[in-house]
Amino acid sequence: MADSDRTVDFGFEQVAAADKAERVRAVFASVAGKYDVMNDLMSFGAHRLWKHFTLSLTGLRPGQCALDVAGGTGDLAAGMLRQVGKSGRVVLSDVNPAMLEIGRDRLLDKGLVGNVECIVADAERLPFEDNSFDCVTIGFGLRNVTDKAAALKSMHRVLKPGGQLLVLEFSTPVAGLKPLYDAYSFKVLPWLGDLVAKDAASYRYLAESIRMHPSQEVLLDMLRTAGFGLARYHNLTGGIVAVHRGYKV
């Protein structure tokens, strides 16, 4: 079926598959300037701990190469740059030029230059050669991808044999957290988005996109289908966030 005929979720709305990427780009272009501030506010700073845990799993060593897909403002890329050292290489990629520009500027401000590249790239069609990276990360980006299966296959393709994929993403919380989590997501988040970023609609989309994202077990099956071996996941904060990981075997 052609993308013009196929529909996909954009939050709770169904849109033409061909239109989703542009709608997602518009959301993140709108909030790019306040993205980091909002991350701190809406997660009470916990996103830093989630990213720190993800970085602890990379297994990267000095001299290796890593790719951060949908890397936004560059938190994971900055961590991996420290892990690979001056003899290594990290690529920060994002489909949204506004987000990528902020990420590049933040890396420059941290003095992390020389062995980092910033490239506008679509996760579904990564513009890199096969077997290029020792580790690939995607943090809070997979749920915004139109064709998640295609993105997972693309990330598998660019990994070196033995290389690892790490997917950090909002997920399905344990049952006891659901009422409080729903109230926070659909009432507080849009209010915060309006107050800080002057954009309630984008943060309403955020809450909806989380609900439409595959559960932990479904995403685990998707990793296996894409060819990843030793696939497993770690729940964080009661399953509000999960880190999925798998290897190119």
Buried (B, 14 or more C-beta within 10 A) or exposed (E): EEBEEEBBBBBEEEBBBBBBBEBBBEBBBBBBEBBBEBBEBBBEEBBEEBBEBBBEBBBBEEEBBBBBBBBBBBBBBBBBBEBBEEEBBBBBBBBBBBBBBBBBEBBEEEEBEEBBEBBEBBBBEBEBEEEBBBBBBBBBBBBBBBBBEBBBBBBBBBBBEEBBBBBBBBBBBEEEBEEEBEEBBBEBBBEBBBEBBEBBEBBBBBBBBBBEBBEBEEBBEBBBEBBBEEBEBBBBBBBBBBBBBBBBE
